[in-house]
Amino acid sequence: MSFSDRVDAGRRLAALLGHLVQEQVVVLGLPRGGVPVAFEVAQALGAPLDVIVVRKLGVPYQPELGMGAIGEGGARVVNERIVRLAQVSESALAEVEARERAELERRARRFRGERPRLSLHGRTAVIVDDGIATGSTARAACQVARAQGAQRVVLAVPVAPLGWTSRFADEADELVAVETPDPFSAIGGSYDDFSQTSDEAVVECLGRAHRGPVASSRVDARDEELTVPAGPVALGGHLTIPEDATGVVVFAHGSGSSRHSPRNRFVAELLNQAHLGTVLFDLLTDDEGRDRANVFDIELLARRLVDVTRWLATQPGVAGLPLGYFGASTGAAAALWAATDPGVRIDAVVSRGGRPDLAAPRLGQVTAPTLLVVGGDDDVVLDLNRQAAALLAHCAHEVTVIPGATHLFEEPGTLQAAADAARQWFARHLVIVP
């Protein structure tokens, strides 16, 4: 999967950072290519945007070997071990620093003009680049952000090599990448358009951010049948986005069901009325559905759900919105399994008459607030849900029992009660914080 350009990359990256809206965030773009990506992240989070200008301090006569880094405001990080091993004198270090600081200040004035640098003191610094290759500049930026007083540092990129987090674990409190291709050759290989970002483009992005939020792309409501790409197959789906959507819920139906399920459509309509977008899609193709084993292949269903979620993040009006999963029967297990995938950020999960026990190997990894809705007369499944709830050790969770309901919630008023419980859960947890 590739990005069409840096704007697309920024929107898809923003979809994984929605949880940060509750923090005091400053988004920092690494010039030049990281700034248009960072602009989209800042817009989605409603956060201020700035550049983080850093300069590596290279060892004299071996400048590719970094002995430290400097940033604005006098920020300075020196690797004393490298200085000692390279036998760099204080005067030589000072000479390198003076030269690099002059260049740093020139670039900062070029990009920011007369505007002051945004303070990071006590805030969360979200450092954004268009990708990680060697990562030397990003590493220096993380160090400089801490030196400038950031309480927390998040390094976020659209693409990075597989295993990159181990290299940066000591530099940032949180590491986020949309894609980690294997093999990884170059950042540009993940972009259809990786043309150079000019200084003028950086200045324009910063100016637009300084002037205030751009008009939201969420203008037109959508209600349409579509084809959703999921790995090697295309799945039928139905997308509904209210004009004033505050979040989107992706449905994962259960065994023997489809996007046309009247029960799921009933719930979806109730969520749409509550200003939540919905995506109903077929987890399996017609041919796959004929093999009963596929219906209980939770890993397969979860992969499909993750693929659809990533596709959703590219859709106009969706980037930056909180995302939730609504699963029924085996679809609930797939939803919980998919919610643990590092490639998606899910803010809430609801299971209706679900089989969360089928996702037992992953339940301890679920962090999204989870509601298990079960019929009071669905004895076996109720016991399985209570056992599964005990395994949800790292997320807020509740079990809601609908009195008199059996597995399919066919009794009068029971489906309405289950749908109301789901609506309230999503309304509580799929929230855009200004």
C-alpha positions in Angstrom: 0.0 0.0 0.0 1.4 3.4 -0.9 0.6 7.0 -0.3 -0.5 9.2 -3.1 1.4 12.2 -1.7 2.4 13.8 1.6 -1.2 15.2 2.1 -2.6 11.6 1.9 0.2 10.4 4.2 -0.6 13.1 6.7 -4.3 12.3 6.8 -3.7 8.6 7.2 -1.1 9.2 9.9 -3.6 11.5 11.7 -6.1 8.7 11.9 -3.7 6.9 14.2 -3.2 9.9 16.5 -6.7 10.7 17.5 -6.0 9.7 21.1 -3.7 12.7 21.5 -6.5 15.2 21.3 -6.9 14.9 25.0 -3.3 16.1 25.6 -1.7 19.6 25.3 -0.2 18.9 21.9 2.2 20.9 19.7 2.8 19.3 16.3 6.3 19.8 15.0 7.2 19.2 11.3 10.8 18.4 10.3 11.6 20.6 7.3 11.1 20.3 4.6 9.2 17.1 3.7 7.7 16.5 7.1 5.9 19.8 7.3 3.0 19.1 4.8 2.5 15.8 6.6 2.5 17.5 10.0 0.1 20.1 8.7 -2.6 17.5 8.1 -1.9 16.0 11.6 -2.2 19.4 13.2 -5.5 20.1 11.4 -7.0 16.8 12.5 -5.9 17.2 16.1 -6.9 20.9 16.3 -3.3 21.6 17.5 -0.8 24.3 16.7 1.9 23.6 14.1 5.5 24.6 14.1 8.8 23.5 12.6 11.5 21.9 14.7 14.8 23.0 13.2 17.7 21.0 14.4 21.3 20.7 13.3 23.6 17.7 13.9 27.0 18.4 15.4 29.4 16.3 13.4 32.8 15.3 14.5 35.5 17.5 12.8 37.0 15.6 9.8 34.2 13.0 10.1 31.1 15.1 10.0 28.8 12.1 9.3 29.5 10.9 12.9 27.2 12.9 15.2 28.5 14.0 18.5 25.4 16.0 19.4 22.6 18.2 18.2 21.4 21.7 18.7 18.0 23.4 18.4 16.5 26.8 18.9 16.3 28.5 22.2 19.8 27.3 23.1 18.8 23.7 23.2 22.0 21.5 23.1 22.5 17.8 23.4 26.1 16.4 23.4 27.1 12.8 23.4 30.1 13.0 25.8 31.1 9.4 24.9 31.6 10.3 21.2 33.4 13.6 22.1 35.8 11.7 24.3 36.4 8.8 21.9 36.9 11.2 19.0 39.2 13.4 21.2 37.3 16.6 20.3 38.5 19.5 22.2 36.2 22.1 23.8 37.3 24.7 21.3 36.7 22.4 18.3 33.2 21.5 19.7 32.5 25.2 20.2 33.6 26.0 16.6 31.3 23.3 15.1 28.4 24.5 17.3 28.8 28.1 16.3 28.8 27.3 12.6 25.8 25.0 12.9 23.9 27.5 15.1 24.3 30.2 12.5 22.8 27.9 9.9 20.0 26.8 12.2 19.0 30.4 12.9 19.0 31.2 9.2 16.7 28.4 8.4 14.4 29.1 11.3 14.0 32.7 10.1 13.4 31.5 6.6 10.6 29.2 7.6 8.9 31.0 10.5 9.6 34.7 9.7 9.0 37.0 12.6 6.7 34.6 14.5 8.2 33.3 17.8 8.9 29.6 18.3 6.1 27.8 20.1 6.9 26.8 23.6 7.0 23.1 24.4 7.3 23.4 28.1 5.0 20.9 29.8 3.4 19.9 26.5 3.3 16.8 24.2 5.6 17.3 21.2 4.4 15.3 18.2 7.4 15.2 15.9 6.4 14.4 12.3 8.5 13.5 9.2 7.5 12.1 5.9 9.4 8.9 6.8 12.3 7.3 8.6 15.4 6.0 6.9 18.5 6.4 9.0 16.5 8.5 11.4 19.4 10.7 12.5 17.5 13.9 12.1 14.4 12.5 13.8 16.5 11.3 16.7 18.1 14.7 17.1 14.6 16.3 17.0 13.4 14.1 19.8 16.4 15.0 21.9 16.0 18.7 21.2 12.3 18.7 22.0 13.1 17.2 25.4 15.8 19.8 25.9 13.2 22.5 25.1 10.9 21.3 27.9 8.5 18.8 26.3 6.8 16.7 28.9 6.2 13.9 26.4 7.6 13.2 22.9 5.8 11.3 20.2 7.6 10.5 16.9 5.1 9.8 14.1 5.8 9.0 10.5 3.9 7.5 7.6 6.6 4.9 6.8 9.5 3.4 8.6 11.6 0.2 8.3 10.4 -2.9 10.1 11.7 -3.0 13.7 12.3 0.7 13.8 10.8 1.1 17.2 13.6 -0.7 18.9 16.1 1.9 17.6 14.0 4.8 18.9 12.7 3.4 22.2 15.0 5.6 24.2 14.2 8.7 22.2 10.4 9.0 22.3 7.6 8.0 24.7 5.4 6.9 21.8 6.3 5.7 18.3 3.7 5.6 15.5 4.1 4.5 11.8 1.3 3.9 9.3 3.4 1.4 7.3 6.5 -0.7 8.0 7.2 -2.4 4.7 9.6 -5.4 4.5 11.8 -5.1 2.6 12.3 -1.4 3.0 14.4 0.4 0.4 13.7 4.1 0.5 11.0 6.4 1.9 10.1 7.6 -1.6 9.2 4.0 -2.6 6.0 4.3 -0.5 4.8 7.5 -2.3 3.3 7.9 -5.7 4.4 11.5 -5.6 7.5 12.2 -3.6 8.6 15.4 -5.3 10.8 17.7 -3.3 9.1 20.1 -0.8 10.3 23.7 -1.4 11.0 26.3 1.3 8.1 28.2 0.0 5.7 25.3 0.6 6.9 25.0 4.2 6.3 28.7 4.7 2.9 28.4 3.2 1.9 25.5 5.5 3.1 27.3 8.6 1.2 30.4 7.5 -2.0 28.6 6.9 -1.8 26.9 10.3 -1.0 30.2 12.0 -4.0 31.9 10.4 -6.3 29.3 12.0 -8.1 26.0 11.0 -8.8 25.5 7.4 -12.3 24.7 6.3 -13.2 21.1 7.2 -13.2 18.6 4.4 -16.3 17.1 6.0 -18.7 19.0 3.9 -20.9 16.6 2.0 -22.9 13.8 3.7 -22.3 10.4 2.0 -24.7 7.4 1.8 -23.6 5.0 -0.9 -22.8 1.4 -1.8 -19.2 0.8 -2.6 -16.4 -1.7 -3.1 -13.9 -1.9 -0.3 -10.4 -3.2 -0.9 -9.3 -5.8 1.6 -6.0 -7.5 0.8 -6.3 -9.6 -2.4 -10.1 -9.3 -2.6 -12.8 -6.6 -3.0 -15.7 -6.6 -0.6 -19.2 -5.1 -0.9 -19.9 -2.4 1.5 -22.2 0.5 2.5 -20.8 3.8 3.8 -22.9 6.4 5.6 -21.3 9.7 6.8 -23.6 12.3 8.3 -22.6 15.9 7.4 -21.8 16.6 11.1 -20.2 13.2 11.9 -18.2 13.1 15.1 -16.9 9.6 14.6 -17.2 6.5 12.5 -18.2 2.9 13.4 -17.1 -0.1 11.3 -19.4 -3.1 11.6 -18.2 -6.7 11.7 -21.2 -9.0 11.2 -21.4 -12.5 12.6 -21.6 -16.0 11.0 -24.1 -16.4 8.2 -24.8 -12.6 8.0 -23.9 -9.8 5.6 -23.9 -6.0 5.3 -27.7 -6.4 4.5 -28.4 -7.7 8.0 -31.6 -6.0 9.2 -30.3 -6.1 12.8 -27.0 -4.3 12.0 -28.8 -1.9 9.7 -31.2 -1.0 12.5 -28.2 -0.3 14.8 -26.4 1.7 12.1 -29.4 3.9 11.5 -29.6 4.7 15.2 -25.9 5.6 15.2 -26.3 7.8 12.1 -29.1 9.7 14.0 -26.5 10.3 16.7 -24.1 11.9 14.2 -21.9 8.8 13.8 -20.8 7.5 10.4 -21.1 3.8 9.7 -19.5 1.3 7.4 -21.2 -2.1 6.8 -19.3 -4.5 4.7 -19.1 -8.2 3.9 -16.2 -9.9 5.7 -16.1 -12.6 3.1 -16.7 -13.0 -0.6 -19.6 -15.2 -1.7 -17.2 -18.0 -2.6 -15.4 -17.7 0.8 -18.7 -17.7 2.6 -19.6 -21.1 1.3 -16.8 -22.6 3.3 -18.0 -22.7 6.9 -14.4 -22.8 8.2 -13.9 -19.2 7.0 -16.7 -17.9 9.2 -14.7 -19.0 12.3 -11.3 -18.0 11.0 -11.0 -15.0 13.3 -7.5 -14.1 12.2 -8.7 -13.8 8.5 -11.8 -11.8 9.5 -9.6 -9.5 11.7 -7.2 -8.9 8.8 -10.1 -7.9 6.6 -11.4 -5.5 9.2 -7.9 -3.9 9.6 -7.7 -3.5 5.8 -11.1 -1.8 5.6 -10.1 0.4 8.5 -7.0 1.6 6.8 -9.0 2.2 3.6 -11.5 4.2 5.6 -8.7 6.5 6.8 -8.1 7.6 3.2 -11.8 8.7 2.6 -12.7 12.4 2.5 -14.2 13.6 5.7 -13.0 10.7 7.8 -9.3 11.4 8.5 -8.9 12.4 12.1 -12.4 11.2 13.2 -12.5 8.8 16.2 -13.1 5.2 15.0 -15.1 2.4 16.7 -15.9 -1.3 15.9 -19.3 -2.9 16.3 -19.2 -6.7 16.2 -21.8 -9.4 16.4 -21.3 -13.1 17.0 -17.9 -14.1 15.4 -17.6 -10.6 14.1 -17.1 -9.4 17.7 -14.1 -11.6 18.1 -12.7 -10.2 14.8 -13.3 -6.7 16.1 -11.5 -7.2 19.3 -8.6 -9.0 17.5 -8.3 -6.2 14.9 -8.4 -3.5 17.7 -5.0 -4.8 18.8 -3.4 -4.4 15.4 -0.7 -1.7 15.6 -1.7 -0.4 12.2 -5.0 1.0 13.4 -6.2 3.2 16.2 -9.6 2.2 17.6 -11.2 4.3 20.3 -14.1 2.0 21.3 -15.5 -1.5 20.7 -19.0 -2.8 21.2 -19.9 -6.5 21.0 -23.6 -7.5 20.5 -24.3 -11.1 21.3 -20.7 -11.7 20.5 -18.1 -14.4 20.9 -15.2 -12.5 22.4 -13.9 -15.8 23.7 -12.8 -16.6 20.2 -10.3 -13.7 20.4 -8.9 -15.0 23.8 -5.2 -14.8 22.6 -5.6 -11.1 22.0 -8.0 -9.9 24.7 -5.1 -9.0 27.1 -3.8 -6.6 24.4 -7.1 -4.7 23.9 -6.8 -1.1 25.1 -9.9 0.4 23.5 -12.9 0.8 25.9 -15.1 -2.3 25.3 -18.8 -2.9 25.9 -20.1 -6.5 25.8 -23.9 -6.5 25.2 -25.5 -9.9 25.9 -29.0 -11.3 26.1 -30.1 -12.3 29.6 -31.6 -15.5 28.2 -28.5 -16.3 26.1 -27.1 -18.4 28.9 -24.0 -20.0 27.2 -22.9 -16.9 25.4 -23.5 -14.8 28.6 -21.1 -17.0 30.5 -18.5 -16.8 27.7 -18.7 -13.0 27.7 -18.2 -12.8 31.4 -15.2 -15.1 31.1 -13.8 -13.0 28.3 -14.4 -9.8 30.3 -12.0 -11.1 32.9 -9.3 -11.2 30.3 -9.7 -7.5 29.3 -7.0 -6.4 31.7 -5.9 -3.3 29.9 -9.0 -1.5 28.9 -12.2 0.0 30.4 -14.9 -2.6 29.9 -18.5 -3.4 30.9 -20.9 -6.2 30.4 -24.5 -5.1 29.8 -27.2 -7.7 30.0 -30.5 -7.1 28.2 -33.2 -8.9 30.2 -35.3 -11.4 28.3 -33.1 -11.3 25.1 -31.9 -14.4 23.4 -28.9 -14.6 21.1 -30.4 -12.7 18.1 -32.3 -10.1 20.2 -35.5 -11.0 18.4 -37.8 -10.3 21.4 -39.8 -7.1 21.4 -37.7 -4.1 22.5 -34.5 -6.0 23.1 -32.7 -5.0 19.9 -33.6 -1.4 20.6 -32.1 -1.7 24.1 -28.9 -3.2 22.7 -28.6 -0.5 20.1 -29.2 2.2 22.7 -26.4 0.8 24.9 -24.1 0.8 21.8 -25.1 4.4 21.0 -24.4 5.6 24.5 -21.0 3.8 24.6 -19.8 5.3 21.3 -21.1 8.7 22.3 -19.0 8.5 25.4 -15.8 7.3 23.8 -15.9 8.6 20.2 -15.4 12.2 21.1 -13.6 15.0 19.2 -11.9 17.2 21.8 -11.5 20.8 20.6 
